[in-house]
Amino acid sequence: MNNYRPEHKSGEIDISVIIVNWNTKELIQNCLDSVYRTMGNLAFEIIVVDNASSDGSLLLLDKKYPQVIKISNQENRGFGAANNQAFAIMKGKYALLLNTDAMLTPDAVNKLWFLAEARPRAAIICGQLLNAGGKKQNSVAAFPTLLTLAVNTSLLEYLFPKHYPSKRYKHIEPIEVDSAIGACMLIRKKALDEVGFFDERYFFFFEETDLAYAIKCAGWGIYQVPDAFIHHLQGQSIGHNIQSRIEFFRSRYQFLRKWHSPVYYYLARGIIILRLIIDWLLSFIVMAATLGLVKKLRQKLTVYSRLIFWHLKNCITHQG
């Protein structure tokens, strides 16, 4: 680890830590405590944007973290719009976006910051996400294409590891990637000023993918630092339900429609629907073979059924 630390002018801020909160009072304490423990000599501010929480989150912040800058929304504005509010007032050279279910390990942010300083065209830098037991999570993602939609992503990662880096491979040096998972990523403010903030038409999914694509198109780079570790209680800040899955599909279609031709978009949509139908058929066969006795299989079939219904309904109404 390089031990170089920044020298600061009076009032200069290296990093603006931005946290979007929605009813995660129990999680945000651990998240904030990890920030204060691990930032070292980096000068930082913390901005928490609360999306109309009803669990006492703001009272906790006022009592335990009075130094935190707070933005309180009267409604849940989603991930992108809430971060944009913080981007508009941040004073740091970089923004560190951090989910409430993420916790920084010592030197993680310093390693991200050091790479950013060493590579002036690095716009987004992420680390390696870990679950509570220390096992790697997916921390980077490829842009959705007809190939990635049609072929199992794990197969592409296995066959073409240089083009599709993943948690299955051990990297020693930083690598350039398509996009970063938004649980923890460092973003250069200069790149945001050039390219623009998050597209607020997305509500919770694909905001970071969309921004990464715009940044790549503008000639900036996106990197992963493999030894910058962040613990992430994956999904606990959003939950897992059918509405979340529908929102994911809606956001993916928004991305494909925005960045590709109509022909490409409809081909991609057809591939997605075909894969859902195949998954439904396979789940039905397995469930039938087990006489419907396995609750998890019944639930999976229900999810696929509702997703297919949503797709068909939107095809009829020309929505989604």
Backbone bond lengths (Angstrom), bond angles and torsions (degrees), N, CA, C in turn:
res aa  C-N    CA-C-N  psi(-1)  N-CA   C-N-CA  omega(-1)  CA-C   N-CA-C  phi
1 M - - - 1.469 - - 1.521 109.58 -
2 N 1.334 117.80 129.34 1.444 121.83 176.87 1.529 109.43 -73.49
3 N 1.339 117.01 127.78 1.457 120.74 -173.98 1.530 113.21 -91.81
4 Y 1.319 117.16 9.28 1.459 119.42 179.90 1.528 110.15 -63.94
5 R 1.313 116.67 134.45 1.460 121.69 176.85 1.523 109.31 -120.70
6 P 1.316 117.73 150.87 1.464 120.15 -177.54 1.517 112.62 -72.47
7 E 1.310 115.08 150.32 1.460 120.86 171.06 1.524 106.92 -101.45
8 H 1.318 117.14 130.43 1.445 120.82 -171.66 1.522 112.24 -108.31
9 K 1.321 114.38 139.71 1.452 120.08 166.69 1.527 107.33 -80.27
10 S 1.280 117.37 162.67 1.456 121.62 -177.97 1.526 110.55 -58.20
11 G 1.334 115.86 124.74 1.462 120.58 176.95 1.515 115.10 80.89
12 E 1.328 118.02 -1.38 1.458 120.32 -178.15 1.527 110.55 -75.92
13 I 1.338 116.94 136.96 1.457 121.89 -179.29 1.519 109.38 -118.27
14 D 1.319 116.14 127.50 1.463 120.67 178.14 1.524 111.61 -74.85
15 I 1.326 115.97 -49.88 1.462 120.63 -170.39 1.525 111.06 -134.69
16 S 1.315 115.17 133.25 1.464 121.47 169.91 1.522 107.15 -101.14
17 V 1.316 116.44 110.26 1.468 121.27 178.39 1.526 107.83 -80.63
18 I 1.331 116.63 121.82 1.464 121.35 -175.59 1.524 109.07 -117.23
19 I 1.318 115.36 122.92 1.466 121.80 -178.18 1.524 108.67 -125.58
20 V 1.315 116.57 124.95 1.463 121.76 175.32 1.524 107.97 -98.38
21 N 1.322 116.27 127.07 1.463 120.95 -176.05 1.522 111.30 -120.01
22 W 1.309 114.99 137.49 1.469 121.34 170.62 1.522 108.66 -144.73
23 N 1.306 115.37 99.15 1.468 121.81 176.52 1.527 113.48 56.00
24 T 1.327 116.10 44.30 1.469 119.50 177.05 1.532 109.86 -125.99
25 K 1.315 115.71 50.26 1.459 122.33 -177.82 1.519 112.05 -55.51
26 E 1.327 116.96 -41.62 1.460 120.13 -177.04 1.517 112.40 -71.07
27 L 1.324 116.71 -29.03 1.464 120.72 -177.83 1.524 112.98 -83.95
28 I 1.322 116.35 -37.99 1.468 119.49 -170.35 1.526 112.01 -66.16
29 Q 1.336 117.91 -26.16 1.469 119.58 178.02 1.526 110.73 -63.65
30 N 1.330 116.74 -47.70 1.469 120.02 178.79 1.520 111.18 -63.63
31 C 1.324 115.80 -38.45 1.464 120.29 179.49 1.525 110.80 -62.02
32 L 1.325 116.69 -51.02 1.462 120.80 -178.84 1.521 111.92 -64.79
33 D 1.318 116.64 -41.21 1.462 119.26 179.12 1.524 110.88 -60.89
34 S 1.335 117.13 -36.41 1.466 120.28 179.36 1.524 111.14 -67.47
35 V 1.330 117.04 -32.92 1.464 120.43 176.73 1.525 110.18 -63.29
36 Y 1.324 116.09 -50.28 1.466 120.01 -177.68 1.534 112.15 -64.91
37 R 1.324 116.80 -28.83 1.473 119.88 -179.46 1.522 113.04 -77.03
38 T 1.313 118.70 -26.77 1.467 120.31 -162.95 1.524 116.20 -118.67
39 M 1.310 120.06 -1.71 1.470 120.21 -173.36 1.526 113.63 -79.09
40 G 1.323 117.70 -10.78 1.460 119.71 176.21 1.512 112.55 59.73
41 N 1.342 116.29 -133.75 1.460 121.39 -177.76 1.521 113.64 -90.29
42 L 1.309 117.77 4.82 1.462 120.48 177.17 1.526 109.61 -69.76
43 A 1.306 115.77 132.37 1.462 120.31 176.14 1.529 107.86 -81.46
44 F 1.326 116.16 129.39 1.463 118.12 -174.14 1.525 111.54 -145.59
45 E 1.322 113.19 160.28 1.456 122.34 168.94 1.522 107.28 -126.69
46 I 1.313 117.07 158.69 1.460 121.40 177.92 1.520 108.87 -121.85
47 I 1.319 115.42 128.67 1.463 121.88 177.18 1.523 107.37 -119.68
48 V 1.319 116.90 120.22 1.461 121.53 175.14 1.523 108.37 -108.03
49 V 1.318 115.79 123.83 1.464 121.62 176.05 1.530 107.12 -104.34
50 D 1.317 116.33 115.94 1.459 120.31 -177.88 1.520 110.13 -99.59
51 N 1.337 115.62 124.86 1.464 121.55 -177.37 1.529 111.57 -94.02
52 A 1.339 115.03 63.08 1.469 121.89 174.66 1.526 112.12 61.39
53 S 1.338 116.53 47.84 1.460 120.16 177.35 1.533 110.54 -67.28
54 S 1.334 115.25 150.26 1.460 120.63 179.17 1.528 111.33 -121.73
55 D 1.342 116.65 14.73 1.465 120.91 -174.60 1.525 113.60 -105.78
56 G 1.332 116.83 12.59 1.458 119.78 179.92 1.513 114.48 85.10
57 S 1.326 117.67 15.13 1.463 121.24 -178.89 1.524 112.29 -58.79
58 L 1.332 116.59 -44.36 1.460 119.72 -176.87 1.530 111.66 -67.82
59 L 1.316 116.93 -36.34 1.462 119.75 176.61 1.523 110.90 -63.36
60 L 1.327 115.52 -39.71 1.466 120.06 176.61 1.523 110.71 -61.22
61 L 1.324 116.71 -45.76 1.463 120.83 -178.92 1.524 110.80 -62.99
62 D 1.324 116.93 -43.38 1.469 120.48 179.57 1.521 111.26 -61.49
63 K 1.318 116.34 -38.85 1.465 121.04 -175.35 1.516 112.82 -79.51
64 K 1.353 116.50 -47.33 1.458 120.34 -170.83 1.533 113.18 -97.39
65 Y 1.342 117.26 -27.47 1.471 120.49 -176.18 1.536 109.92 -131.01
66 P 1.313 117.98 63.18 1.476 120.08 -176.26 1.530 113.45 -64.36
67 Q 1.337 117.03 -21.79 1.464 120.32 -178.24 1.529 112.29 -77.61
68 V 1.313 117.73 -13.33 1.461 121.05 -179.71 1.522 110.18 -72.10
69 I 1.323 116.02 136.24 1.468 121.17 174.83 1.525 107.78 -78.30
70 K 1.333 116.48 127.42 1.460 120.36 -174.77 1.528 111.28 -117.80
71 I 1.317 114.95 135.51 1.459 122.27 171.28 1.521 106.32 -118.97
72 S 1.311 116.96 121.14 1.469 121.12 -175.99 1.520 110.03 -110.44
73 N 1.332 116.13 115.83 1.462 121.17 178.22 1.528 110.45 -92.36
74 Q 1.299 115.57 151.09 1.460 121.43 179.41 1.513 112.41 -88.48
75 E 1.336 116.52 -5.93 1.461 122.16 176.74 1.522 108.50 -148.43
76 N 1.322 116.21 162.51 1.467 120.41 177.37 1.519 108.79 -76.10
77 R 1.313 116.51 105.06 1.460 120.97 -175.54 1.520 113.02 -88.95
78 G 1.328 117.14 -3.11 1.451 119.61 -179.69 1.515 112.19 89.44
79 F 1.333 115.52 173.48 1.458 122.60 -173.78 1.538 111.96 -69.42
80 G 1.316 116.81 -50.73 1.463 120.66 -174.36 1.516 112.77 -65.33
81 A 1.328 117.01 -50.11 1.463 120.89 -177.91 1.523 111.02 -62.57
82 A 1.339 116.83 -39.49 1.466 119.90 179.79 1.529 110.96 -65.59
83 N 1.323 117.75 -43.87 1.462 119.96 176.79 1.519 111.50 -63.43
84 N 1.321 117.26 -36.57 1.467 120.42 179.06 1.528 111.04 -61.26
85 Q 1.326 117.18 -35.96 1.462 120.22 176.72 1.530 110.62 -60.70
86 A 1.326 115.81 -39.92 1.468 119.75 178.83 1.523 111.28 -72.66
87 F 1.342 117.37 -39.95 1.469 120.66 177.12 1.528 110.59 -54.63
88 A 1.322 116.33 -37.94 1.465 121.23 -174.73 1.523 112.96 -67.47
89 I 1.347 117.75 -23.07 1.472 119.47 -177.14 1.529 112.75 -116.85
90 M 1.331 118.39 -4.13 1.458 120.52 -175.44 1.523 111.83 -64.01
91 K 1.319 115.95 149.41 1.457 122.16 -179.87 1.521 112.55 -111.82
92 G 1.320 117.65 -6.09 1.450 120.97 -176.05 1.516 113.69 -79.90
93 K 1.319 115.25 159.78 1.464 122.00 173.85 1.522 109.91 -70.31
94 Y 1.340 115.20 -30.02 1.462 121.76 178.62 1.527 109.27 -129.46
95 A 1.320 114.85 152.59 1.461 121.32 169.90 1.521 108.10 -105.57
96 L 1.330 116.71 131.41 1.460 120.45 173.24 1.520 107.08 -106.54
97 L 1.332 116.86 106.19 1.453 121.39 177.55 1.525 108.77 -82.86
98 L 1.317 115.44 127.65 1.461 120.27 -174.28 1.519 109.54 -137.80
99 N 1.337 116.04 124.21 1.461 120.35 174.47 1.521 110.55 -71.08
100 T 1.318 116.73 153.49 1.459 119.69 178.89 1.525 111.93 -67.69
101 D 1.343 117.31 -20.83 1.472 119.10 178.34 1.525 112.02 -95.14
102 A 1.331 116.63 21.59 1.470 121.83 177.68 1.527 109.53 -114.74
103 M 1.325 115.98 145.67 1.463 121.88 178.10 1.521 109.17 -134.26
104 L 1.311 116.32 128.91 1.458 122.39 -176.96 1.520 111.11 -78.58
105 T 1.332 116.53 144.57 1.454 121.38 172.06 1.530 108.29 -99.27
106 P 1.344 117.54 160.65 1.470 119.83 -179.19 1.523 112.40 -53.90
107 D 1.331 116.06 134.20 1.471 125.43 177.04 1.526 114.25 72.80
108 A 1.324 119.39 -0.37 1.466 120.00 -179.03 1.526 110.98 -59.78
109 V 1.328 116.86 -51.13 1.465 119.87 -177.68 1.521 110.96 -69.14
110 N 1.326 117.10 -36.49 1.464 119.88 177.31 1.525 111.43 -59.20
111 K 1.341 116.93 -38.12 1.462 120.51 179.13 1.529 111.29 -68.73
112 L 1.319 117.04 -38.74 1.463 119.93 176.00 1.520 110.38 -65.16
113 W 1.323 115.25 -44.57 1.466 120.61 -179.46 1.529 111.45 -63.08
114 F 1.329 116.72 -41.36 1.460 119.95 -178.41 1.525 111.23 -63.31
115 L 1.334 117.64 -41.96 1.465 119.66 177.75 1.523 110.63 -63.61
116 A 1.331 116.29 -41.98 1.461 119.71 179.61 1.520 111.61 -60.69
117 E 1.335 116.09 -40.43 1.457 119.69 179.07 1.530 111.77 -69.83
118 A 1.331 116.73 -31.78 1.468 120.90 -178.02 1.527 111.98 -77.93
119 R 1.346 117.28 -23.18 1.474 121.22 -177.51 1.530 108.86 -126.47
120 P 1.311 116.58 94.65 1.469 121.07 -173.97 1.537 114.38 -60.32
121 R 1.336 118.17 -19.93 1.467 119.66 178.93 1.525 111.84 -98.32
122 A 1.327 116.82 10.24 1.463 120.26 174.02 1.520 107.90 -81.15
123 A 1.333 116.29 117.11 1.461 120.54 -176.38 1.520 112.42 -98.40
124 I 1.332 117.03 -36.99 1.463 122.04 179.22 1.521 107.92 -129.57
125 I 1.334 116.13 132.28 1.468 121.17 178.33 1.518 107.91 -133.22
126 C 1.314 116.03 130.15 1.464 120.42 177.65 1.518 109.47 -123.76
127 G 1.323 116.20 167.77 1.449 121.85 176.55 1.515 111.13 -109.72
128 Q 1.325 115.87 -153.19 1.459 121.86 178.16 1.523 109.36 -109.18
129 L 1.324 116.26 118.18 1.460 121.28 177.93 1.523 110.00 -78.73
130 L 1.337 115.50 140.87 1.464 122.09 178.56 1.525 109.19 -127.93
131 N 1.335 116.25 147.18 1.455 117.96 172.93 1.534 109.40 -80.80
132 A 1.329 116.32 -179.14 1.466 119.65 -174.59 1.524 112.76 -60.31
133 G 1.342 117.12 -27.52 1.456 121.02 179.59 1.509 114.09 -89.08
134 G 1.342 117.72 1.52 1.459 121.64 178.36 1.517 114.63 91.69
135 K 1.332 117.79 4.30 1.454 120.92 179.28 1.524 110.16 -81.11
136 K 1.333 116.64 142.09 1.459 121.16 -176.94 1.526 112.12 -65.26
137 Q 1.321 114.81 140.94 1.458 122.19 169.89 1.523 108.77 -110.02
138 N 1.324 116.19 162.76 1.456 119.50 172.34 1.520 108.93 -62.03
139 S 1.324 116.12 125.89 1.462 121.15 -177.45 1.520 112.29 -117.27
140 V 1.328 116.10 -15.46 1.457 121.73 178.98 1.520 108.05 -130.88
141 A 1.330 115.56 163.50 1.460 119.48 -179.41 1.518 110.03 -146.70
142 A 1.328 115.47 145.42 1.463 120.95 174.37 1.523 108.86 -81.44
143 F 1.313 116.57 151.06 1.458 119.74 174.84 1.530 109.61 -64.77
144 P 1.329 118.23 140.72 1.460 119.59 178.85 1.532 111.47 -66.79
145 T 1.320 115.40 127.88 1.460 122.23 177.17 1.523 107.96 -133.84
146 L 1.316 116.77 173.76 1.458 119.81 177.40 1.526 110.43 -59.05
147 L 1.337 116.51 -35.98 1.467 120.13 -179.83 1.524 111.26 -68.70
148 T 1.323 117.63 -47.90 1.464 119.87 -177.79 1.526 111.35 -67.89
149 L 1.322 117.22 -27.01 1.461 120.33 178.52 1.525 111.81 -77.82
150 A 1.339 115.74 -30.80 1.464 119.81 -175.76 1.526 112.84 -87.90
151 V 1.335 116.69 -30.43 1.459 121.40 -173.96 1.523 109.59 -112.21
152 N 1.306 116.33 142.77 1.455 120.80 177.46 1.524 110.38 -55.34
153 T 1.323 116.68 128.66 1.461 121.24 -175.95 1.527 111.67 -60.60
154 S 1.321 116.75 -37.46 1.470 120.08 179.93 1.519 111.43 -61.56
155 L 1.328 116.79 -35.72 1.462 120.82 178.35 1.525 110.43 -66.87
156 L 1.325 116.84 -42.27 1.464 120.63 178.48 1.531 110.56 -64.09
157 E 1.314 116.60 -39.11 1.466 120.54 178.46 1.526 110.90 -64.83
158 Y 1.309 116.26 -35.59 1.465 120.90 179.86 1.524 111.34 -73.25
159 L 1.340 117.00 -42.70 1.467 121.32 -176.16 1.532 112.78 -78.51
160 F 1.322 116.36 -35.42 1.473 120.42 -174.94 1.538 110.32 -131.15
161 P 1.334 117.09 68.02 1.468 120.18 -174.29 1.522 114.40 -62.37
162 K 1.340 117.75 -28.74 1.464 119.47 -179.99 1.526 111.47 -71.71
163 H 1.324 116.13 -33.54 1.458 120.27 -179.58 1.530 112.32 -88.09
164 Y 1.338 116.00 -24.57 1.460 120.66 -178.62 1.536 109.57 -129.69
165 P 1.334 117.44 71.69 1.465 120.20 -179.85 1.526 110.40 -65.04
166 S 1.316 116.35 148.67 1.460 119.91 -177.65 1.522 110.23 -153.55
167 K 1.329 115.22 -178.95 1.460 121.37 -178.86 1.521 112.61 -68.88
168 R 1.335 117.53 -16.14 1.470 119.72 -176.88 1.528 112.54 -73.33
169 Y 1.338 117.25 -16.38 1.459 120.18 -177.85 1.525 110.34 -110.54
170 K 1.325 115.74 143.89 1.457 120.98 179.12 1.518 109.40 -95.53
171 H 1.321 115.20 115.21 1.466 120.81 177.64 1.524 108.57 -104.49
172 I 1.306 115.77 139.28 1.463 120.80 179.13 1.524 110.63 -96.09
173 E 1.317 115.74 -43.58 1.456 121.21 -179.01 1.530 110.11 -98.27
174 P 1.334 117.86 157.47 1.464 120.83 175.07 1.529 110.87 -57.21
175 I 1.314 116.44 144.11 1.458 121.61 179.97 1.528 109.68 -124.57
176 E 1.329 115.87 151.46 1.463 119.91 175.62 1.523 108.61 -86.57
177 V 1.322 116.43 138.09 1.458 121.93 -175.37 1.532 109.40 -133.05
178 D 1.345 115.19 171.73 1.463 119.85 176.91 1.528 111.05 -72.49
179 S 1.327 115.96 -56.70 1.462 119.80 -177.56 1.525 109.89 -151.12
180 A 1.320 114.93 163.90 1.464 121.66 -177.69 1.522 109.95 -111.37
181 I 1.323 116.43 149.48 1.455 121.47 172.37 1.526 108.22 -71.27
182 G 1.322 116.74 134.84 1.459 121.04 -169.14 1.509 116.69 -75.32
183 A 1.346 118.85 2.01 1.465 120.25 -178.93 1.525 112.30 -61.69
184 C 1.326 116.82 -32.53 1.460 121.63 176.53 1.519 108.65 -158.83
185 M 1.315 116.99 114.14 1.463 119.35 176.20 1.523 110.24 -154.09
186 L 1.322 114.04 143.55 1.460 122.43 179.38 1.528 108.33 -95.78
187 I 1.341 116.73 129.08 1.463 121.47 -177.26 1.525 109.37 -124.08
188 R 1.317 116.00 130.38 1.469 121.39 178.92 1.535 109.25 -73.92
189 K 1.323 117.25 125.28 1.458 121.48 -178.67 1.528 111.51 -61.69
190 K 1.323 117.39 -34.70 1.468 120.73 179.27 1.521 111.02 -60.76
191 A 1.327 116.95 -38.68 1.468 120.51 178.10 1.520 110.56 -67.65
192 L 1.331 117.14 -39.79 1.459 120.46 177.19 1.528 110.94 -62.04
193 D 1.308 116.03 -41.79 1.462 119.83 179.86 1.524 111.37 -64.46
194 E 1.327 116.43 -31.92 1.466 120.22 -179.80 1.528 112.04 -80.34
195 V 1.314 116.55 -45.46 1.464 121.38 -172.51 1.524 112.58 -90.34
196 G 1.332 116.49 -32.70 1.460 120.97 -175.31 1.517 110.91 112.80
197 F 1.314 115.55 165.16 1.457 121.66 -178.03 1.529 110.46 -83.39
198 F 1.321 116.93 -167.64 1.461 121.13 178.58 1.528 111.07 -64.05
199 D 1.321 115.76 144.76 1.463 122.22 173.33 1.524 107.38 -75.85
200 E 1.316 116.86 114.95 1.461 120.69 -173.06 1.522 113.88 -78.49
201 R 1.318 117.27 0.95 1.466 119.12 173.51 1.530 111.32 -71.86
202 Y 1.340 116.63 -20.35 1.467 120.42 171.43 1.525 107.69 -83.63
203 F 1.341 116.48 144.33 1.463 119.03 -178.56 1.520 111.89 -101.02
204 F 1.312 118.40 -46.64 1.462 119.37 178.72 1.520 113.79 -142.13
205 F 1.296 120.21 -24.64 1.459 122.09 -178.20 1.529 110.72 -112.28
206 F 1.331 115.61 148.81 1.458 124.94 172.75 1.530 114.39 74.69
207 E 1.323 118.59 3.04 1.457 118.35 175.91 1.521 111.05 -60.85
208 E 1.344 116.49 -46.05 1.456 119.62 -178.26 1.522 111.72 -70.23
209 T 1.333 117.48 -32.85 1.467 120.64 177.06 1.520 110.11 -66.05
210 D 1.316 116.44 -44.30 1.464 121.63 179.29 1.525 110.90 -62.48
211 L 1.338 116.60 -45.08 1.465 120.06 179.04 1.524 110.61 -64.57
212 A 1.328 116.81 -41.51 1.464 120.35 179.12 1.526 110.94 -61.43
213 Y 1.307 117.02 -40.36 1.467 120.62 -179.75 1.536 110.48 -64.72
214 A 1.325 116.38 -43.04 1.465 120.22 178.03 1.520 111.05 -64.09
215 I 1.330 116.45 -39.71 1.463 121.38 179.65 1.524 110.72 -66.01
216 K 1.340 116.67 -42.65 1.466 120.50 177.29 1.524 110.60 -61.66
217 C 1.321 116.34 -42.50 1.468 120.21 -179.82 1.528 111.72 -63.03
218 A 1.324 116.30 -27.33 1.467 121.11 179.83 1.528 112.27 -86.70
219 G 1.340 117.60 1.44 1.457 120.49 174.93 1.516 115.81 92.87
220 W 1.325 117.89 8.78 1.455 121.10 177.00 1.531 110.16 -87.82
221 G 1.344 116.70 167.14 1.456 121.44 179.98 1.517 112.17 -111.91
222 I 1.340 115.71 155.30 1.458 122.73 177.89 1.527 107.24 -128.50
223 Y 1.337 116.80 130.82 1.459 120.73 -170.90 1.526 111.92 -133.23
224 Q 1.328 114.23 155.35 1.456 121.18 169.55 1.530 109.07 -116.53
225 V 1.319 116.04 134.02 1.464 122.33 173.47 1.530 106.58 -101.29
226 P 1.328 118.96 108.68 1.466 120.83 -168.67 1.527 115.43 -69.96
227 D 1.338 117.89 -20.06 1.465 119.00 -178.52 1.530 112.39 -105.77
228 A 1.332 116.84 17.06 1.462 121.30 171.91 1.533 106.73 -99.14
229 F 1.321 116.65 101.79 1.465 120.91 -169.30 1.527 112.31 -97.89
230 I 1.333 114.40 137.23 1.463 122.00 178.17 1.521 107.72 -133.15
231 H 1.316 117.78 123.76 1.458 120.78 175.05 1.528 109.32 -77.38
232 H 1.320 115.32 135.35 1.472 120.30 -174.95 1.517 109.86 -138.04
233 L 1.335 115.70 117.50 1.468 120.70 176.84 1.522 107.62 -82.59
234 Q 1.314 115.51 75.88 1.465 124.86 -165.36 1.520 113.03 -47.50
235 G 1.342 114.37 122.07 1.450 120.55 173.20 1.511 115.48 85.72
236 Q 1.341 119.35 -8.49 1.455 119.76 -174.57 1.521 112.90 -73.45
237 S 1.330 117.03 -16.23 1.461 118.53 177.72 1.522 111.77 -86.88
238 I 1.347 118.75 -9.33 1.469 120.39 -179.71 1.519 112.61 -127.70
239 G 1.326 116.88 -22.90 1.456 119.33 -179.26 1.521 111.78 83.90
240 H 1.339 116.26 175.23 1.461 122.06 178.65 1.526 107.52 -129.68
241 N 1.310 117.88 109.34 1.454 121.57 175.88 1.517 109.00 -151.87
242 I 1.321 116.11 172.95 1.455 119.91 -175.43 1.522 111.66 -63.55
243 Q 1.344 116.96 -35.14 1.451 119.20 -179.63 1.529 111.48 -65.20
244 S 1.332 116.84 -36.17 1.464 120.06 176.60 1.524 110.87 -64.47
245 R 1.326 116.17 -40.00 1.466 120.25 178.97 1.523 111.04 -65.94
246 I 1.322 116.73 -41.01 1.468 120.28 177.71 1.520 110.19 -63.39
247 E 1.331 115.92 -41.38 1.464 119.64 178.57 1.521 111.13 -62.76
248 F 1.344 116.48 -35.46 1.457 120.55 176.99 1.527 110.54 -62.51
249 F 1.331 117.60 -47.47 1.458 120.88 179.48 1.525 111.18 -63.73
250 R 1.324 116.67 -41.13 1.465 119.94 -179.96 1.526 110.34 -61.43
251 S 1.333 116.29 -41.68 1.462 120.13 -179.65 1.525 111.39 -68.99
252 R 1.326 117.09 -38.06 1.463 119.62 178.31 1.525 111.01 -63.53
253 Y 1.323 116.73 -39.99 1.464 119.70 177.28 1.522 111.27 -66.48
254 Q 1.330 116.27 -35.85 1.460 120.33 176.36 1.534 110.37 -60.54
255 F 1.329 116.08 -43.31 1.463 120.73 178.86 1.532 110.90 -62.74
256 L 1.326 116.66 -49.33 1.467 120.70 -177.40 1.527 111.18 -63.49
257 R 1.310 116.51 -39.11 1.473 120.42 -179.55 1.527 110.65 -68.85
258 K 1.333 116.29 -35.12 1.467 120.67 -176.80 1.523 112.12 -71.81
259 W 1.341 116.67 -41.74 1.458 120.10 -168.97 1.540 114.89 -102.66
260 H 1.335 117.95 -5.51 1.461 120.07 -176.26 1.521 111.28 -131.76
261 S 1.324 114.71 167.99 1.459 121.23 -179.36 1.528 110.73 -70.13
262 P 1.346 117.92 161.68 1.475 120.04 176.45 1.528 113.18 -57.28
263 V 1.337 117.18 -38.56 1.464 120.22 179.63 1.527 109.94 -62.75
264 Y 1.316 116.50 -46.63 1.468 121.64 178.66 1.522 109.98 -59.93
265 Y 1.327 116.37 -45.09 1.459 121.24 -178.25 1.533 111.62 -59.51
266 Y 1.319 117.11 -46.74 1.466 119.84 -177.45 1.525 111.85 -72.27
267 L 1.317 117.88 -31.43 1.463 119.92 172.87 1.531 110.10 -63.30
268 A 1.326 115.55 -45.41 1.464 120.12 178.98 1.520 110.82 -61.98
269 R 1.308 117.11 -42.29 1.470 121.01 179.63 1.529 110.64 -62.43
270 G 1.316 116.45 -41.65 1.460 120.39 178.32 1.523 112.14 -62.61
271 I 1.337 116.42 -41.31 1.468 120.95 178.36 1.530 110.52 -62.33
272 I 1.335 116.04 -43.45 1.468 120.53 -178.66 1.530 110.55 -62.81
273 I 1.321 117.34 -45.62 1.463 120.94 -179.51 1.528 110.66 -64.94
274 L 1.330 116.82 -40.81 1.468 120.40 178.74 1.523 110.75 -61.57
275 R 1.324 117.70 -42.58 1.464 120.77 179.25 1.530 111.35 -65.60
276 L 1.317 116.94 -36.93 1.463 119.71 177.04 1.528 111.20 -63.43
277 I 1.328 115.97 -41.97 1.466 120.04 179.20 1.521 110.96 -64.43
278 I 1.333 116.45 -42.33 1.470 120.25 177.82 1.523 110.31 -62.46
279 D 1.336 116.93 -43.86 1.464 120.51 178.91 1.533 110.69 -62.45
280 W 1.344 116.45 -38.15 1.465 119.95 178.32 1.524 110.53 -63.84
281 L 1.335 116.37 -44.59 1.466 120.61 -179.26 1.528 111.06 -62.59
282 L 1.322 117.04 -44.91 1.457 120.49 179.43 1.529 111.24 -62.90
283 S 1.335 115.94 -42.14 1.466 119.95 178.94 1.526 110.63 -64.60
284 F 1.339 116.35 -38.79 1.470 120.12 179.22 1.523 111.09 -64.05
285 I 1.333 115.88 -42.29 1.468 119.83 -179.82 1.530 110.89 -62.93
286 V 1.337 115.89 -45.20 1.472 120.07 -179.71 1.523 110.39 -65.47
287 M 1.342 116.34 -41.73 1.462 119.27 179.85 1.530 111.01 -64.10
288 A 1.350 116.07 -41.43 1.463 119.98 178.67 1.524 110.99 -63.12
289 A 1.332 115.31 -39.04 1.467 119.45 -179.64 1.525 112.04 -65.93
290 T 1.322 116.15 -26.19 1.481 119.91 178.93 1.521 111.17 -100.19
291 L 1.348 116.08 12.10 1.471 122.94 176.89 1.529 112.68 60.16
292 G 1.329 115.31 24.71 1.461 119.40 177.38 1.504 114.78 68.66
293 L 1.330 116.69 18.67 1.469 120.30 -175.38 1.532 113.40 -84.94
294 V 1.346 116.34 -15.51 1.468 119.97 -177.49 1.528 109.25 -94.08
295 K 1.318 115.42 113.54 1.467 120.80 -175.66 1.522 112.39 -59.81
296 K 1.327 117.01 -40.58 1.465 121.05 -178.45 1.521 111.42 -61.09
297 L 1.335 117.18 -38.40 1.467 120.73 178.83 1.529 110.77 -69.24
298 R 1.320 117.25 -38.52 1.464 120.33 177.34 1.524 110.48 -63.38
299 Q 1.320 116.25 -41.15 1.461 120.12 179.28 1.523 111.83 -65.70
300 K 1.333 116.35 -39.98 1.458 120.37 178.67 1.522 111.02 -62.79
301 L 1.335 116.90 -42.42 1.453 121.07 178.92 1.528 110.96 -63.78
302 T 1.317 116.10 -38.56 1.467 120.55 177.78 1.527 111.09 -63.17
303 V 1.320 116.48 -42.19 1.461 120.74 179.00 1.527 110.94 -62.41
304 Y 1.331 116.90 -48.06 1.461 119.91 179.09 1.535 111.06 -61.61
305 S 1.324 116.74 -38.35 1.468 120.91 179.87 1.527 110.52 -62.77
306 R 1.332 116.46 -44.43 1.464 120.10 -178.83 1.522 111.96 -69.74
307 L 1.328 117.14 -34.57 1.464 119.90 177.45 1.528 110.98 -68.38
308 I 1.307 117.60 -41.38 1.473 121.23 177.42 1.526 110.04 -63.88
309 F 1.350 115.99 -43.44 1.470 119.98 178.02 1.519 110.41 -59.38
310 W 1.338 116.76 -43.50 1.474 120.34 179.62 1.521 110.71 -61.43
311 H 1.331 117.00 -42.53 1.463 120.54 178.96 1.528 111.27 -63.56
312 L 1.317 117.04 -46.04 1.460 120.51 -178.42 1.524 111.13 -65.06
313 K 1.323 116.71 -41.06 1.454 120.19 178.12 1.522 111.70 -61.31
314 N 1.358 115.73 -41.42 1.456 119.71 179.89 1.519 112.03 -72.26
315 C 1.339 117.87 -29.09 1.460 119.72 174.71 1.524 110.33 -64.70
316 I 1.326 116.19 -37.45 1.473 120.62 -179.56 1.520 110.98 -71.37
317 T 1.342 115.47 -40.77 1.469 119.54 -176.65 1.526 112.75 -91.77
318 H 1.373 115.74 -2.13 1.485 121.63 179.95 1.523 111.74 60.82
319 Q 1.333 116.42 40.54 1.452 121.84 177.11 1.523 109.11 -115.90
320 G 1.342 115.42 178.09 1.470 121.11 174.33 1.492 113.78 80.82
